[in-house]
Amino acid sequence: MAFLQTFFDFRERQQEVKQLISSIVTSASGSASNAVYLLDNPMAQQVIDGLSYFDFFSYVAIIDDHGNVMADFSRQETDGNVVINTSYNPILSLVIENFSKESVLLTGQTLADGRPQIYGEMVLRVDNHIALSGVYDRAIRAFAIAVAGYILLTLALSILYHYTLAGPLTRLSNRFQRVNTKSIATQKISHLVGHERNEFSLIVNAANDMLSRISSGQVLLTERSQRFRLILDTAPALIYSIDNNLDFVFANKATASFYGYSIYELKGRSAEDVIKPFDPDLLEYMQSFIASAKRQVSNIMPMKDATGNECYMEMTLVKFKTPDGHSILATSSDVTKRVKAEEKIESLAYYDTLTSLPNRNKVYEVLNRSNDGEKGMYGIAAIADLDQFKRINDTLSHSVGDQLIVKLARRLQKEFSFSDLIARLGADEFLCIEENVSDSLKTATSGAEVLGERLRACINKEIDIGLHSYALTASIGVIVFRKGQATADEILQFADTAMYESKRTGRNKVTLFKNEMATQAAELLKLERDIMKAMFRDEFYFVLQPLVDSETHTLKGAEALMRWKKDGETINPAEFIPFLEDSSLIVDVGERILNSVCRYICELDERKLLPKGFKIAVNISAKQLAKHDFIETVSRVLLKHKVAGDKLEFEITESVALNNMADTIKKIISLKKMGISFSLDDFGTGYSSLSHLKDLPVDKLKIDRSFINDITVDKQDENLVRSIIQLSRNLGLVTVAEGVETQAQVEWLMLNGELLFQGYYFSRPLDIEDFEKTYLLEATSAHAK
């Protein structure tokens, strides 16, 4: 504040000095101008003498227009040739200049150009320190008074601080220091006398509250510590800590019992004395962990206890810092049962339960590992699929079939012990793999042929079970693969392709995979993709081929035949139906066709175009009939389209009917209760037909077109068809002749009883619009008449 006051006083005094000098100079400049004009030196000296009365002028001079000094005055003293400044102050000189100089022109009358005539000049030098000396004196007094006041105030505050704050704080600190932090008993700090109601009282109360809570916390901590100790000692897991010198810091009862000590005996004992005699590998593992930079490790390890019993422990080691270095906390849980169970699960996952041979999962592992091995070497994979093995299961029981599989597996293991892998891929499918056969394709191919024939010969040997001997055959596919160039899926797929080629060309033979087989497989894969796209685009539809009465040649029903229109072009059924029947896609496609047929029947019924007793026959595949929910699916479709079951007929082939005969009969009976009739298609082309026909609850028997073709030229076919017609009549079944194409065939068939005809002679399969125009509109109009 004193500084600010001095600053403003200084600024004010500066303005006063400037104004004073300005007025003095103004009053003196007239006389000085006359003196110069008249060149009157005495008059000039009088002006100078008048200005010398002002002590802040250190130098004044009047100079004429030629630069001659007419009169001057100076307060400076000299010491030799050096001018001494008597008012010079080095400290104040840092704030303000010592001197300021002014020059005033001395003028007279105005000239013709309007400018005043200059006679000379008056030079003045002002001593700023003398001019402001009053300000300096006041500033010194103000600062002196302020400093004195501050010193007195500081002394007063220091005394007040000591008696009101520092002293009580010191006494309070001493009382805090006397508190025993190791005691769990409640302790209190007494209040300071005279400070019972101020801030010190609040501090004391807060401290006492904290001491109370600390005491409660110590009690709780002690209880928890005891509880923790109890938990540790009752825990079945081994829990202990070891320092960096491998000495036990603490251990629970389970650890002590495991190593044959008590808790107190174990504490401080070296792990080398406790663990090393029984389990040196574990001690080495712990030492390597302490020396490593890892903070935590967890592993399942085999361990031994004090009695030498082996077990599996899931051990977790955690490293933490201590004042003496590092220690580790170890926890170990007995997971022996889990490890055994996992081993069993792995065995179930990678080994066949019946034969104990490696299964498909193990095969993939071996083939993938083989591909990661030495590149460039050729290997061999041979898949053997037993021929007609399902018939053995169905006729001799699954128990006999299992015994045959087990004995064959043992024989394969013995005779092909030189191979890298003998595996069972499926119920009646085995695989033999030889890795690193040769780096020559020719040598590997020759070895593949030998391996395939040896595998076939091994399977062909009779197998004795009890008093009976059984001969097996197998279709074998062999592939030579180059390691690193084919995946496990491709190897198995190509071997499967070769195996199916063996089945297709007669069974009980060996087929070596060729590249053109892969092309065929690729075409089948493309066909599968196209069929899936066709399902998505709803490209499958049906056409109708009429069934005509042999006597009246009137319409009795029709068969719905599946068709596929791809990109506006109708695909030949022979190109996709055989593949569909072997594929699981037939289930979805078949259900779509069934939905379409039922929707069409519903439309015909609404339009009054459905003749009395008219049925549409739908072909049902083996995979459809084998579905466990097939009956529910049919019921749902009928209900959805509000169609009665007596408007439908299902056609099944002999092979479908004889596949799981009991289940087939059960489902046929259930469907017949809905009103659906059944016909047996392609009769005579299967096996065991006559022996099972009496058990099948079918309504119609359809004679295969292969027998109808030559009934007018082949006596054997003629007798066979006549026998089938008579058999059907004796069983009370309606007979349908398929593939009727000529007048001669029609006349021959009419001579042998009442039948239904189906074939090109009467009509090719028609689109539903053409079928309506040709048959339904005519039939309904005739019925109306």
Summary of the structure (lengths in Angstrom):
residues: 785
radius of gyration: 60.2
end to end distance: 131.4
largest distance: 180.0
contacts: 2297
relative contact order: 0.04
helix: 50%
strand: 24%
